[in-house]
Amino acid sequence: LIEIVMDPDLRTAHQAASAVATVQEILRHVGTCGGKMEEGQLRVDLNVSVAEMHGREDRKARGDGSKDGGMYSHALPPNAGLRTEVKNLNSFRQIVQATEYEALRQVRAVLDGNPSVQETRTFDVRTGRTVRMRNKEEAEDYRFMPEPDLPPLVLDREVSAPATPRRAPPS
């Protein structure tokens, strides 16, 4: 089992699917796994939160970075809502549909005066909706817990850039 955590800087459902496609390509390239989502070789749990897109002060500078975002709270917009985790997505189509549905559900909840609670949901492919699995009462339930014996692997742009095919020199 490998868990890959990314900075929360994806703004659309298609960006999320594209990020997963890139991870899938890397895992296949290095031989870690076949990445066949339909066979359960790669599953996605995604976190969705919505925020107003104005007044983008840096949370860290304002001193409220620990509100909910854990170690990545400095990267979230200032009015980001609570994260909802959507579990076990196994296709790019599900990633897009679940992300779009969940973002709209959260916007509706905010507009109705009932902002989202921190919870875990699943995606029902038959209805195209997310369904509550369980509530998360403590923010710690969502925090990333690093393995103390394994240092983080951080790839810079040069290392993570797509490899360009090289032609063999003429013989």
Secondary structure as GFF3:
##gff-version 3
##sequence-region A 1 171
A	DSSP	alpha_helix	13	30	.	.	.	ID=ss1
A	DSSP	three_ten_helix	37	39	.	.	.	ID=ss2
A	DSSP	beta_strand	44	48	.	.	.	ID=ss3
A	DSSP	alpha_helix	59	62	.	.	.	ID=ss4
A	DSSP	three_ten_helix	70	75	.	.	.	ID=ss5
A	DSSP	beta_strand	84	89	.	.	.	ID=ss6
A	DSSP	alpha_helix	92	111	.	.	.	ID=ss7
A	DSSP	beta_strand	119	124	.	.	.	ID=ss8
A	DSSP	beta_strand	129	135	.	.	.	ID=ss9
A	DSSP	three_ten_helix	139	142	.	.	.	ID=ss10
A	DSSP	alpha_helix	157	160	.	.	.	ID=ss11
###
